[in-house]
Amino acid sequence: MSELDAQIDEADDQVPEDSRWIERLSGAVSDYEVMGAEDAAGLSL
């Protein structure tokens, strides 16, 4: 997840705020799929 955060931080200077939000949301979905529903649900609570 830290690698994803680093990529988002690098993109902060290059994209508008709205696009950054989409990146974070896409990353959250990817993490959810990788971890599995139970683990992700525990983290989101």
PyMOL Python script that loads the backbone (N, CA, C, O; Angstrom):
from pymol import cmd

cmd.read_pdbstr("""\
ATOM      1  N   MET A   1       0.848  -1.195   0.000  1.00  0.00           N
ATOM      2  CA  MET A   1       0.000   0.000   0.000  1.00  0.00           C
ATOM      3  C   MET A   1       0.889   1.253   0.000  1.00  0.00           C
ATOM      4  O   MET A   1       0.499   2.282  -0.552  1.00  0.00           O
ATOM      5  N   SER A   2       2.061   1.177   0.604  1.00  0.00           N
ATOM      6  CA  SER A   2       2.935   2.346   0.614  1.00  0.00           C
ATOM      7  C   SER A   2       3.410   2.698  -0.789  1.00  0.00           C
ATOM      8  O   SER A   2       3.618   3.871  -1.101  1.00  0.00           O
ATOM      9  N   GLU A   3       3.582   1.686  -1.638  1.00  0.00           N
ATOM     10  CA  GLU A   3       3.963   1.971  -3.020  1.00  0.00           C
ATOM     11  C   GLU A   3       2.859   2.744  -3.729  1.00  0.00           C
ATOM     12  O   GLU A   3       3.130   3.674  -4.489  1.00  0.00           O
ATOM     13  N   LEU A   4       1.619   2.355  -3.475  1.00  0.00           N
ATOM     14  CA  LEU A   4       0.493   3.059  -4.078  1.00  0.00           C
ATOM     15  C   LEU A   4       0.455   4.501  -3.582  1.00  0.00           C
ATOM     16  O   LEU A   4       0.238   5.422  -4.370  1.00  0.00           O
ATOM     17  N   ASP A   5       0.664   4.702  -2.288  1.00  0.00           N
ATOM     18  CA  ASP A   5       0.680   6.053  -1.734  1.00  0.00           C
ATOM     19  C   ASP A   5       1.774   6.889  -2.387  1.00  0.00           C
ATOM     20  O   ASP A   5       1.568   8.066  -2.681  1.00  0.00           O
ATOM     21  N   ALA A   6       2.937   6.282  -2.613  1.00  0.00           N
ATOM     22  CA  ALA A   6       4.042   7.003  -3.243  1.00  0.00           C
ATOM     23  C   ALA A   6       3.669   7.426  -4.659  1.00  0.00           C
ATOM     24  O   ALA A   6       3.980   8.539  -5.081  1.00  0.00           O
ATOM     25  N   GLN A   7       3.008   6.544  -5.384  1.00  0.00           N
ATOM     26  CA  GLN A   7       2.584   6.876  -6.748  1.00  0.00           C
ATOM     27  C   GLN A   7       1.581   8.018  -6.727  1.00  0.00           C
ATOM     28  O   GLN A   7       1.631   8.913  -7.571  1.00  0.00           O
ATOM     29  N   ILE A   8       0.667   7.985  -5.759  1.00  0.00           N
ATOM     30  CA  ILE A   8      -0.332   9.050  -5.654  1.00  0.00           C
ATOM     31  C   ILE A   8       0.358  10.368  -5.310  1.00  0.00           C
ATOM     32  O   ILE A   8       0.019  11.411  -5.870  1.00  0.00           O
ATOM     33  N   ASP A   9       1.325  10.325  -4.392  1.00  0.00           N
ATOM     34  CA  ASP A   9       2.035  11.547  -4.015  1.00  0.00           C
ATOM     35  C   ASP A   9       2.761  12.136  -5.217  1.00  0.00           C
ATOM     36  O   ASP A   9       2.765  13.353  -5.406  1.00  0.00           O
ATOM     37  N   GLU A  10       3.376  11.277  -6.033  1.00  0.00           N
ATOM     38  CA  GLU A  10       4.062  11.770  -7.231  1.00  0.00           C
ATOM     39  C   GLU A  10       3.069  12.403  -8.199  1.00  0.00           C
ATOM     40  O   GLU A  10       3.387  13.386  -8.869  1.00  0.00           O
ATOM     41  N   ALA A  11       1.871  11.840  -8.271  1.00  0.00           N
ATOM     42  CA  ALA A  11       0.869  12.343  -9.211  1.00  0.00           C
ATOM     43  C   ALA A  11       0.201  13.621  -8.711  1.00  0.00           C
ATOM     44  O   ALA A  11      -0.426  14.338  -9.492  1.00  0.00           O
ATOM     45  N   ASP A  12       0.330  13.912  -7.415  1.00  0.00           N
ATOM     46  CA  ASP A  12      -0.341  15.079  -6.849  1.00  0.00           C
ATOM     47  C   ASP A  12      -0.008  16.354  -7.616  1.00  0.00           C
ATOM     48  O   ASP A  12      -0.877  17.199  -7.832  1.00  0.00           O
ATOM     49  N   ASP A  13       1.254  16.492  -8.026  1.00  0.00           N
ATOM     50  CA  ASP A  13       1.669  17.717  -8.701  1.00  0.00           C
ATOM     51  C   ASP A  13       1.255  17.734 -10.170  1.00  0.00           C
ATOM     52  O   ASP A  13       1.353  18.771 -10.825  1.00  0.00           O
ATOM     53  N   GLN A  14       0.800  16.612 -10.689  1.00  0.00           N
ATOM     54  CA  GLN A  14       0.567  16.507 -12.127  1.00  0.00           C
ATOM     55  C   GLN A  14      -0.911  16.483 -12.504  1.00  0.00           C
ATOM     56  O   GLN A  14      -1.260  16.749 -13.654  1.00  0.00           O
ATOM     57  N   VAL A  15      -1.781  16.166 -11.548  1.00  0.00           N
ATOM     58  CA  VAL A  15      -3.197  16.016 -11.889  1.00  0.00           C
ATOM     59  C   VAL A  15      -4.061  16.882 -10.985  1.00  0.00           C
ATOM     60  O   VAL A  15      -3.642  17.221  -9.877  1.00  0.00           O
ATOM     61  N   PRO A  16      -5.261  17.249 -11.435  1.00  0.00           N
ATOM     62  CA  PRO A  16      -6.190  18.024 -10.616  1.00  0.00           C
ATOM     63  C   PRO A  16      -6.666  17.219  -9.417  1.00  0.00           C
ATOM     64  O   PRO A  16      -6.483  16.004  -9.357  1.00  0.00           O
ATOM     65  N   GLU A  17      -7.278  17.911  -8.466  1.00  0.00           N
ATOM     66  CA  GLU A  17      -7.741  17.272  -7.237  1.00  0.00           C
ATOM     67  C   GLU A  17      -8.748  16.162  -7.516  1.00  0.00           C
ATOM     68  O   GLU A  17      -8.702  15.110  -6.877  1.00  0.00           O
ATOM     69  N   ASP A  18      -9.656  16.384  -8.463  1.00  0.00           N
ATOM     70  CA  ASP A  18     -10.676  15.381  -8.768  1.00  0.00           C
ATOM     71  C   ASP A  18     -10.034  14.080  -9.254  1.00  0.00           C
ATOM     72  O   ASP A  18     -10.444  12.994  -8.846  1.00  0.00           O
ATOM     73  N   SER A  19      -9.036  14.191 -10.119  1.00  0.00           N
ATOM     74  CA  SER A  19      -8.379  12.993 -10.647  1.00  0.00           C
ATOM     75  C   SER A  19      -7.656  12.248  -9.533  1.00  0.00           C
ATOM     76  O   SER A  19      -7.625  11.017  -9.516  1.00  0.00           O
ATOM     77  N   ARG A  20      -7.071  13.009  -8.595  1.00  0.00           N
ATOM     78  CA  ARG A  20      -6.384  12.367  -7.476  1.00  0.00           C
ATOM     79  C   ARG A  20      -7.363  11.550  -6.658  1.00  0.00           C
ATOM     80  O   ARG A  20      -7.045  10.446  -6.217  1.00  0.00           O
ATOM     81  N   TRP A  21      -8.554  12.093  -6.455  1.00  0.00           N
ATOM     82  CA  TRP A  21      -9.579  11.364  -5.697  1.00  0.00           C
ATOM     83  C   TRP A  21      -9.915  10.047  -6.382  1.00  0.00           C
ATOM     84  O   TRP A  21     -10.072   9.021  -5.721  1.00  0.00           O
ATOM     85  N   ILE A  22     -10.025  10.075  -7.712  1.00  0.00           N
ATOM     86  CA  ILE A  22     -10.329   8.853  -8.468  1.00  0.00           C
ATOM     87  C   ILE A  22      -9.197   7.844  -8.286  1.00  0.00           C
ATOM     88  O   ILE A  22      -9.450   6.648  -8.143  1.00  0.00           O
ATOM     89  N   GLU A  23      -7.949   8.319  -8.291  1.00  0.00           N
ATOM     90  CA  GLU A  23      -6.809   7.425  -8.077  1.00  0.00           C
ATOM     91  C   GLU A  23      -6.916   6.747  -6.717  1.00  0.00           C
ATOM     92  O   GLU A  23      -6.723   5.537  -6.604  1.00  0.00           O
ATOM     93  N   ARG A  24      -7.225   7.529  -5.684  1.00  0.00           N
ATOM     94  CA  ARG A  24      -7.339   6.946  -4.338  1.00  0.00           C
ATOM     95  C   ARG A  24      -8.466   5.923  -4.291  1.00  0.00           C
ATOM     96  O   ARG A  24      -8.320   4.860  -3.687  1.00  0.00           O
ATOM     97  N   LEU A  25      -9.580   6.240  -4.923  1.00  0.00           N
ATOM     98  CA  LEU A  25     -10.717   5.318  -4.920  1.00  0.00           C
ATOM     99  C   LEU A  25     -10.354   4.039  -5.668  1.00  0.00           C
ATOM    100  O   LEU A  25     -10.665   2.941  -5.205  1.00  0.00           O
ATOM    101  N   SER A  26      -9.706   4.170  -6.809  1.00  0.00           N
ATOM    102  CA  SER A  26      -9.286   3.003  -7.578  1.00  0.00           C
ATOM    103  C   SER A  26      -8.325   2.149  -6.757  1.00  0.00           C
ATOM    104  O   SER A  26      -8.416   0.921  -6.764  1.00  0.00           O
ATOM    105  N   GLY A  27      -7.406   2.802  -6.050  1.00  0.00           N
ATOM    106  CA  GLY A  27      -6.473   2.068  -5.212  1.00  0.00           C
ATOM    107  C   GLY A  27      -7.183   1.326  -4.095  1.00  0.00           C
ATOM    108  O   GLY A  27      -6.838   0.188  -3.778  1.00  0.00           O
ATOM    109  N   ALA A  28      -8.178   1.973  -3.500  1.00  0.00           N
ATOM    110  CA  ALA A  28      -8.928   1.328  -2.426  1.00  0.00           C
ATOM    111  C   ALA A  28      -9.650   0.089  -2.950  1.00  0.00           C
ATOM    112  O   ALA A  28      -9.704  -0.938  -2.273  1.00  0.00           O
ATOM    113  N   VAL A  29     -10.203   0.191  -4.153  1.00  0.00           N
ATOM    114  CA  VAL A  29     -10.891  -0.957  -4.747  1.00  0.00           C
ATOM    115  C   VAL A  29      -9.891  -2.086  -5.000  1.00  0.00           C
ATOM    116  O   VAL A  29     -10.195  -3.251  -4.743  1.00  0.00           O
ATOM    117  N   SER A  30      -8.708  -1.750  -5.500  1.00  0.00           N
ATOM    118  CA  SER A  30      -7.695  -2.771  -5.761  1.00  0.00           C
ATOM    119  C   SER A  30      -7.280  -3.453  -4.462  1.00  0.00           C
ATOM    120  O   SER A  30      -7.169  -4.678  -4.416  1.00  0.00           O
ATOM    121  N   ASP A  31      -7.052  -2.678  -3.412  1.00  0.00           N
ATOM    122  CA  ASP A  31      -6.689  -3.246  -2.115  1.00  0.00           C
ATOM    123  C   ASP A  31      -7.797  -4.156  -1.615  1.00  0.00           C
ATOM    124  O   ASP A  31      -7.531  -5.227  -1.071  1.00  0.00           O
ATOM    125  N   TYR A  32      -9.038  -3.731  -1.800  1.00  0.00           N
ATOM    126  CA  TYR A  32     -10.185  -4.529  -1.372  1.00  0.00           C
ATOM    127  C   TYR A  32     -10.172  -5.880  -2.080  1.00  0.00           C
ATOM    128  O   TYR A  32     -10.367  -6.916  -1.445  1.00  0.00           O
ATOM    129  N   GLU A  33      -9.946  -5.874  -3.373  1.00  0.00           N
ATOM    130  CA  GLU A  33      -9.946  -7.114  -4.141  1.00  0.00           C
ATOM    131  C   GLU A  33      -8.779  -8.017  -3.732  1.00  0.00           C
ATOM    132  O   GLU A  33      -8.924  -9.238  -3.680  1.00  0.00           O
ATOM    133  N   VAL A  34      -7.629  -7.416  -3.444  1.00  0.00           N
ATOM    134  CA  VAL A  34      -6.447  -8.205  -3.089  1.00  0.00           C
ATOM    135  C   VAL A  34      -6.600  -8.818  -1.703  1.00  0.00           C
ATOM    136  O   VAL A  34      -6.303  -9.997  -1.510  1.00  0.00           O
ATOM    137  N   MET A  35      -7.056  -8.034  -0.745  1.00  0.00           N
ATOM    138  CA  MET A  35      -7.139  -8.507   0.636  1.00  0.00           C
ATOM    139  C   MET A  35      -8.302  -9.472   0.834  1.00  0.00           C
ATOM    140  O   MET A  35      -8.216 -10.385   1.656  1.00  0.00           O
ATOM    141  N   GLY A  36      -9.373  -9.282   0.099  1.00  0.00           N
ATOM    142  CA  GLY A  36     -10.569 -10.073   0.315  1.00  0.00           C
ATOM    143  C   GLY A  36     -11.590  -9.262   1.076  1.00  0.00           C
ATOM    144  O   GLY A  36     -11.242  -8.317   1.784  1.00  0.00           O
ATOM    145  N   ALA A  37     -12.840  -9.626   0.934  1.00  0.00           N
ATOM    146  CA  ALA A  37     -13.936  -8.814   1.475  1.00  0.00           C
ATOM    147  C   ALA A  37     -13.836  -8.690   2.990  1.00  0.00           C
ATOM    148  O   ALA A  37     -14.050  -7.604   3.529  1.00  0.00           O
ATOM    149  N   GLU A  38     -13.518  -9.774   3.684  1.00  0.00           N
ATOM    150  CA  GLU A  38     -13.528  -9.727   5.149  1.00  0.00           C
ATOM    151  C   GLU A  38     -12.469  -8.771   5.693  1.00  0.00           C
ATOM    152  O   GLU A  38     -12.767  -7.941   6.553  1.00  0.00           O
ATOM    153  N   ASP A  39     -11.237  -8.880   5.200  1.00  0.00           N
ATOM    154  CA  ASP A  39     -10.167  -8.024   5.691  1.00  0.00           C
ATOM    155  C   ASP A  39     -10.450  -6.564   5.366  1.00  0.00           C
ATOM    156  O   ASP A  39     -10.280  -5.696   6.222  1.00  0.00           O
ATOM    157  N   ALA A  40     -10.878  -6.283   4.140  1.00  0.00           N
ATOM    158  CA  ALA A  40     -11.132  -4.904   3.732  1.00  0.00           C
ATOM    159  C   ALA A  40     -12.284  -4.311   4.537  1.00  0.00           C
ATOM    160  O   ALA A  40     -12.239  -3.143   4.921  1.00  0.00           O
ATOM    161  N   ALA A  41     -13.309  -5.111   4.790  1.00  0.00           N
ATOM    162  CA  ALA A  41     -14.441  -4.615   5.561  1.00  0.00           C
ATOM    163  C   ALA A  41     -13.986  -4.258   6.968  1.00  0.00           C
ATOM    164  O   ALA A  41     -14.455  -3.272   7.536  1.00  0.00           O
ATOM    165  N   GLY A  42     -13.082  -5.044   7.536  1.00  0.00           N
ATOM    166  CA  GLY A  42     -12.569  -4.748   8.871  1.00  0.00           C
ATOM    167  C   GLY A  42     -11.811  -3.428   8.891  1.00  0.00           C
ATOM    168  O   GLY A  42     -11.908  -2.670   9.856  1.00  0.00           O
ATOM    169  N   LEU A  43     -11.052  -3.145   7.822  1.00  0.00           N
ATOM    170  CA  LEU A  43     -10.282  -1.915   7.784  1.00  0.00           C
ATOM    171  C   LEU A  43     -11.173  -0.705   7.548  1.00  0.00           C
ATOM    172  O   LEU A  43     -10.861   0.390   8.018  1.00  0.00           O
ATOM    173  N   SER A  44     -12.274  -0.883   6.828  1.00  0.00           N
ATOM    174  CA  SER A  44     -13.114   0.258   6.475  1.00  0.00           C
ATOM    175  C   SER A  44     -14.014   0.695   7.633  1.00  0.00           C
ATOM    176  O   SER A  44     -14.574   1.791   7.609  1.00  0.00           O
ATOM    177  N   LEU A  45     -14.148  -0.154   8.634  1.00  0.00           N
ATOM    178  CA  LEU A  45     -15.018   0.196   9.762  1.00  0.00           C
ATOM    179  C   LEU A  45     -14.321   1.112  10.746  1.00  0.00           C
ATOM    180  O   LEU A  45     -14.913   1.502  11.753  1.00  0.00           O
TER     181      LEU A  45
END
""", "prot")
cmd.dss("prot")
cmd.show_as("cartoon", "prot")
cmd.util.cbc("prot")
cmd.orient("prot")
